[in-house]
Amino acid sequence: MLKQRKNKRFNYTPRYAKDSEGNLVKDDASKSNGFAFKWQRAREANKNKGSKGFSLRFLILILVLLLICMYVLDKKYM
């Protein structure tokens, strides 16, 4: 009268299953030719350039703010 429902069973296979080593190598080879892979490599190559440009930009900003403060203080006390 009161039957319990059975769990549903799906034929799910994980994307990177250990038993499919051949598919894993094939997927890596296809990823190395893709746009996302090339974009990621270019992004990693530009990481060092970004930190140098940031420090230079930061120093210029500090210099400009310092000059503005010196000008304002000079006008205020003279």
Phi, psi and omega per residue, in radians:
M1 nan -0.879 3.111
L2 -1.875 1.570 -3.140
K3 -1.509 2.376 3.049
Q4 -1.409 2.500 3.140
R5 -1.357 2.445 3.076
K6 -1.442 2.610 3.083
N7 -1.174 2.503 3.102
K8 -1.314 2.530 -3.134
R9 -2.052 2.203 -3.135
F10 -1.968 2.669 3.095
N11 -1.617 1.130 -3.114
Y12 -1.577 2.263 3.018
T13 -2.110 2.259 -3.129
P14 -1.084 2.684 -3.096
R15 -1.127 -0.710 -3.113
Y16 -2.018 1.060 3.133
A17 -1.257 2.561 -3.104
K18 -1.252 -0.413 -3.112
D19 -1.411 -0.185 3.136
S20 -1.949 1.189 -3.136
E21 -1.152 -0.605 -3.136
G22 -1.138 -0.694 3.126
N23 -1.186 -0.583 -3.139
L24 -1.129 -0.758 3.124
V25 -1.166 -0.679 3.141
K26 -1.129 -0.725 3.134
D27 -1.137 -0.688 3.134
D28 -1.148 -0.676 3.135
A29 -1.169 -0.682 -3.140
S30 -1.262 -0.526 3.117
K31 -1.251 -0.544 -3.090
S32 -1.232 -0.299 3.119
N33 -1.704 -0.114 -3.031
G34 -1.408 2.890 -3.140
F35 -1.125 -0.702 -3.106
A36 -1.114 -0.671 3.129
F37 -1.145 -0.772 3.131
K38 -1.149 -0.677 3.127
W39 -1.133 -0.711 3.136
Q40 -1.150 -0.712 3.109
R41 -1.128 -0.707 3.112
A42 -1.161 -0.643 3.125
R43 -1.152 -0.728 3.109
E44 -1.163 -0.594 3.140
A45 -1.206 -0.510 -3.099
N46 -1.598 0.032 -3.127
K47 -1.108 -0.747 -3.109
N48 -1.195 -0.614 3.131
K49 -1.147 -0.635 -3.108
G50 -1.138 -0.687 -3.113
S51 -1.223 -0.603 3.120
K52 -1.212 -0.776 3.120
G53 -1.117 -0.622 3.126
F54 -1.146 -0.762 -3.107
S55 -1.165 -0.671 3.110
L56 -1.152 -0.774 3.111
R57 -1.085 -0.711 3.137
F58 -1.132 -0.737 3.120
L59 -1.131 -0.698 3.107
I60 -1.130 -0.714 3.113
L61 -1.103 -0.760 3.108
I62 -1.095 -0.729 3.128
L63 -1.083 -0.788 3.132
V64 -1.111 -0.782 3.117
L65 -1.110 -0.656 3.102
L66 -1.128 -0.756 3.109
L67 -1.127 -0.696 3.102
I68 -1.111 -0.765 3.123
C69 -1.117 -0.711 3.109
M70 -1.106 -0.717 3.133
Y71 -1.126 -0.788 -3.125
V72 -1.132 -0.772 -3.139
L73 -1.174 -0.610 3.118
D74 -1.145 -0.753 3.138
K75 -1.208 -0.577 -3.083
K76 -1.263 -0.718 -3.034
Y77 -1.710 0.048 3.118
M78 -1.979 nan nan
